[in-house]
Amino acid sequence: MRYSNEEHDAHARTFDRDGMVLLKRHFPKETLSRWRQAFDSILAHRLQENATAVRGAHRHYITLPFAGVFADECIFCDPDVLAIVERVAGEDPVMCQLATDTPLLGSTYQDVHRDTPALFDDVAETPSFQLAVNFPLCDVTADNGPFETSLGTHRMDAEEALRAYLAGQISLHAIPMELGDVMIRDVRALHRGTPNNTDSPRPMVVIGYSRSWYFRPEVHIDVPRDVFQQLGPRAKRLLRYMPQVDDAGTVQRGESYLKFAY
């Protein structure tokens, strides 16, 4: 581990207050460069086949195959990330998502939104139950589409938070990131994607973790049986509810996670 128990506790307190925490230079750049090389061919093919979930003009959501460089336990079983995830979303979480969000040249601002509804219509302030762990496959600057998020709105009623934002009482903050940085966030916080004004795609990986009892069937990972058998006990436990399939090489013709904004 890179961090001590006391530092994990401090990161969890920051998360509880802000709805996010940023771990600087956490993942090896060499590993992420291999991810980028593999991703570029997937992006080109899926764009050619019109097989992405569109998240706005020239903005594409693509599920990654759970195989090869993407089935890397050093990434999705990272002990520091999981230590923080368990502190804010409970012990024995489930990994439920491995995907990318990629704005291209011509992308625009998304509407401010959350990624999931509240658990209960009449209770806004519940503990965190669904988290996104984001890391880019390139440096993220002001020019190529930085993620913008609010602080503390994960604990607010959705309509109240949006009214406060529209009234200028809540601000959005751009999050520049270097290759290797990792952001852990509560998906209920108000946020949006911003335009990529460069010629190069800006892929942002998302690994989803949730409490052990929370499941959205449209958000899932197809895990090849042969890959699953090679995983360690911790990885198998994280993926225990994900469907197992025979072949990771089958090209996905579309995305099931279509409704993403709440």
Summary of the structure (lengths in Angstrom):
residues: 262
radius of gyration: 17.5
end to end distance: 35.5
largest distance: 52.8
contacts: 811
relative contact order: 0.23
helix: 29%
strand: 23%
